[in-house]
Amino acid sequence: MLHPLKFEPILKEMIWGGQKIPQKLNIEGKEGVKIGENFAVSGLKNDLSVVSNGALAGKNMIELIETYKADLLGSKVYEQFGTNFPLLIKYIDANDDLSIQVHPDDTLAKEKHNSFGKTEMWYVIDNEKDAALISGFSKKTDAVEFEDYHKSGRLMELMARHKTAEGDSFFIPAGKVHSIGSGNLIAEIQQTSDITYRIYDFDRRDKFGNPRELHHELAMDAMNFNDDGSGKVAYQAKNNESVEIATCQYFTTNALNVNGVVKKDYSALDSFVIMMNVGGKCAIETEKGSVDLNEMEAVLIPASIKNVSLQSESARLLEVYI
């Protein structure tokens, strides 16, 4: 019964969010509700993705894994993660700046939260004029200097700000300080973790008038002060060819621009594949069923499906697997 799987959107209200995600997904937004994220594919316990198409509609991620195991995930992935889906696939609408933040690595996350750490990457789908983001430090620093800048109100001087353009990509390993700036529409691929340590939140208050919680001590433990690189990834997308953007022990992400028909053979890949649509419209055909993939949607192709045909007049996809 396994077939290409699409999921119900999991929309997240955020103080910094906007309305671009509901608009792109043709979902009627609620007045005054700011949507910052859509968890397009999620195995988080409190945010389990639910299938929206085909014979498996209504099944959640844990039910799928418990039933189909390696046929869904791939043998090596299932052996390593069991019923824990290893990736969280998001779309992010930064209508305002996100907090300056950092994520823990696996060791710290296990110790403090009994969770996976959070290494992630960003792909800029669209951006407004002068939009930027923060990735890394502006210079070599250490914990003592960081504390001095923080306490004296000069923290932003230590942050490396990068203007963005469509197609820009940044790799953000655990420990790298970062923030998505206002005006960016982002695709995010990350480990399955929802742990964020806020360092600075621009003195904002929530809808009840309370300042948002900061996590200074945890952030100090998590930050990698030896990482002063930008994280920006150099790559050149090509038509009808998978081009690697980022690869690490947690995921590989390729850019795949489809113009016409592209045949993919995944017989040598012991993993599920997720296709994220970051521009245009694409039809996906397999021996186990077909789906249309619209902009800002994602589809999970089970590991047991080896041959996939992609067809589009013009589409930009991200191809993600373990």
Residue pairs with C-beta under 8 A, 6 or more apart in sequence:
1 55
1 56
2 56
2 68
2 71
2 72
2 288
2 302
2 304
2 305
3 53
3 54
3 55
3 56
3 286
3 288
3 289
3 302
3 305
4 53
4 54
4 284
4 286
4 288
4 289
4 290
4 291
4 299
4 300
4 301
4 302
4 305
5 51
5 53
5 54
5 56
5 64
5 299
5 300
5 301
5 302
6 51
6 52
6 53
6 291
6 293
6 297
6 298
6 299
6 300
7 40
7 41
7 42
7 49
7 50
7 51
7 52
7 298
7 300
8 49
8 50
8 51
8 52
9 21
9 25
9 27
9 38
9 39
9 40
10 38
10 39
10 40
10 42
10 47
10 49
11 21
11 22
11 27
11 35
11 37
11 38
12 35
12 36
12 37
12 38
12 39
13 33
13 34
13 35
13 36
14 34
14 35
14 36
14 37
15 34
15 36
15 96
15 204
15 206
15 207
15 212
16 34
16 36
16 94
16 95
16 96
16 97
16 98
16 182
17 34
17 35
17 36
17 37
17 93
17 94
17 95
17 96
18 34
18 35
18 36
18 93
18 94
18 95
19 29
19 34
19 35
19 93
19 95
20 93
20 95
20 185
21 27
21 35
21 37
21 38
21 91
21 93
21 296
22 28
22 29
22 35
23 29
24 91
24 295
24 296
25 38
25 296
25 297
29 35
34 95
35 93
36 92
36 93
36 94
36 95
37 90
37 91
37 92
37 93
38 90
38 91
38 296
39 47
39 49
39 88
39 89
39 90
40 49
40 89
40 90
40 91
40 276
40 297
40 298
41 49
41 61
41 85
41 87
41 88
41 89
41 274
41 298
41 300
42 48
42 49
42 61
42 85
42 88
42 89
42 192
43 49
43 61
43 62
43 65
43 84
43 85
43 86
43 87
43 88
43 192
44 88
44 192
44 194
47 194
48 60
48 61
48 62
49 60
49 61
50 58
50 59
50 60
50 61
51 57
51 58
51 59
51 60
51 64
53 291
54 289
56 64
59 67
61 85
62 83
64 72
65 72
65 73
65 78
65 82
65 83
65 85
66 83
68 302
68 304
69 78
70 77
70 78
70 79
70 303
71 302
71 303
71 304
72 78
72 272
72 302
72 303
72 304
73 81
73 85
73 86
73 271
73 272
73 303
74 269
74 270
74 271
74 272
74 303
74 322
75 270
75 303
76 270
76 271
76 322
77 86
77 270
77 271
77 272
77 303
77 322
80 86
84 116
84 192
85 192
86 116
86 191
86 192
86 250
86 251
86 322
87 189
87 190
87 191
87 192
87 250
87 251
87 274
87 320
87 322
88 190
88 191
88 192
88 193
88 194
89 188
89 189
89 274
89 276
89 298
89 320
90 187
90 188
90 189
90 190
91 125
91 185
91 186
91 187
91 188
91 296
92 180
92 184
92 185
92 186
92 187
92 188
93 185
93 186
94 180
94 181
94 182
94 183
94 184
94 185
94 186
95 182
95 183
96 182
97 179
97 180
97 181
97 182
97 202
98 179
98 180
98 181
99 179
99 196
99 198
99 199
99 200
99 201
99 202
99 212
100 134
100 155
100 156
100 159
100 177
100 178
100 179
100 198
100 199
100 200
100 201
101 177
101 178
101 179
101 196
101 197
101 198
101 199
101 219
102 175
102 176
102 177
102 178
102 197
102 199
102 219
102 222
102 223
103 117
103 118
103 119
103 120
103 172
103 174
103 175
103 193
103 195
103 196
103 197
103 222
104 112
104 113
104 117
104 118
104 174
104 175
104 195
104 197
104 218
104 221
104 222
105 117
105 119
105 173
105 174
105 175
105 222
106 116
106 117
106 174
107 117
108 117
108 221
108 222
109 115
109 116
109 117
109 118
109 174
109 193
109 195
110 116
110 117
112 218
113 195
115 193
115 195
116 191
116 192
116 193
117 174
117 191
117 193
117 195
118 174
118 190
118 191
118 193
118 195
118 196
119 172
119 173
119 174
119 190
119 191
119 248
119 250
120 172
120 188
120 189
120 190
120 191
121 169
121 170
121 171
121 172
121 188
121 189
121 190
121 233
121 245
121 246
121 251
121 253
122 133
122 169
122 170
122 172
122 180
122 186
122 187
122 188
123 167
123 168
123 169
123 186
123 187
123 188
123 189
123 245
123 253
123 278
123 318
124 164
124 165
124 166
124 167
124 168
124 169
124 184
124 185
124 186
125 166
125 185
125 186
125 187
125 278
125 279
125 296
126 166
126 184
126 185
127 164
127 165
127 166
127 183
127 184
127 185
128 182
128 183
128 184
129 183
130 163
130 183
131 163
131 164
131 181
131 182
131 183
131 184
132 161
132 162
132 163
132 164
132 181
133 161
133 162
133 164
133 170
133 178
133 179
133 180
133 181
133 184
134 159
134 160
134 161
134 162
134 177
134 178
134 179
134 181
135 160
135 162
135 170
135 172
135 176
135 178
135 230
135 231
135 232
136 160
136 176
136 177
136 178
136 227
136 228
136 229
136 230
136 231
137 158
137 159
137 160
137 177
137 225
137 227
137 228
138 157
138 158
138 159
138 160
138 161
139 158
139 228
140 228
141 149
141 158
141 225
141 228
142 225
143 220
143 223
143 225
145 158
146 158
146 220
146 223
146 225
147 220
149 155
149 157
149 158
150 199
150 200
150 216
155 199
155 200
159 177
159 179
160 228
160 230
161 181
162 168
162 170
162 230
162 232
164 181
164 184
167 237
167 255
167 316
168 232
169 232
169 233
169 235
169 245
169 246
170 178
170 230
170 231
170 232
170 233
171 231
171 233
171 246
171 248
172 178
172 231
173 224
173 227
173 231
173 248
174 222
174 224
175 222
175 223
175 224
175 227
176 224
176 227
176 231
177 199
177 223
178 231
180 186
187 276
187 278
187 318
189 251
189 253
189 276
189 318
189 320
191 250
191 251
196 215
197 215
197 218
197 219
197 222
198 212
198 213
198 214
198 215
198 219
199 214
199 215
199 216
199 219
200 214
201 211
201 212
201 214
203 211
204 211
204 212
205 211
205 212
206 212
233 245
233 246
235 243
235 244
235 245
235 255
236 243
237 243
237 255
237 257
237 316
238 257
239 257
239 258
239 259
240 256
240 257
240 258
240 259
240 260
240 262
241 256
241 257
242 254
242 255
242 256
242 264
242 319
243 254
243 255
243 256
244 252
244 253
244 254
245 253
245 254
245 255
245 318
246 252
246 253
247 253
250 322
251 320
251 321
251 322
252 320
252 321
252 322
253 318
253 319
253 320
254 318
254 319
254 320
255 316
255 317
255 318
255 319
256 262
256 275
256 310
256 316
256 317
256 318
256 319
257 314
257 315
257 316
257 317
258 280
258 282
258 310
258 311
258 312
258 314
258 315
258 316
258 317
259 312
259 313
259 314
260 311
260 312
261 309
261 310
261 311
262 309
262 310
262 311
263 307
263 308
263 309
263 310
264 307
264 308
264 309
264 310
265 306
265 307
266 273
266 301
266 303
266 305
266 306
266 307
266 308
267 306
267 307
269 303
269 321
270 303
271 303
271 321
271 322
272 300
272 301
272 302
272 303
272 321
272 322
273 300
273 301
273 303
273 308
273 319
273 320
273 321
274 298
274 299
274 300
274 301
274 319
274 320
274 321
275 282
275 284
275 293
275 298
275 299
275 301
275 310
275 317
275 318
275 319
275 320
276 297
276 298
276 317
276 318
276 320
277 293
277 294
277 295
277 296
277 297
277 298
277 315
277 316
277 317
278 295
278 296
278 316
278 317
278 318
279 295
279 314
279 315
279 316
280 295
280 312
280 313
280 314
280 315
280 316
281 292
281 293
281 294
281 295
281 312
281 315
282 292
282 293
282 310
282 311
282 312
282 315
282 317
283 290
283 291
283 292
283 293
283 310
283 311
283 312
284 290
284 291
284 292
284 293
284 299
284 301
284 308
284 309
284 310
285 308
285 309
285 311
286 301
286 305
286 307
286 308
286 309
287 305
287 307
288 302
288 304
288 305
291 299
293 299
293 315
293 317
301 308
310 317
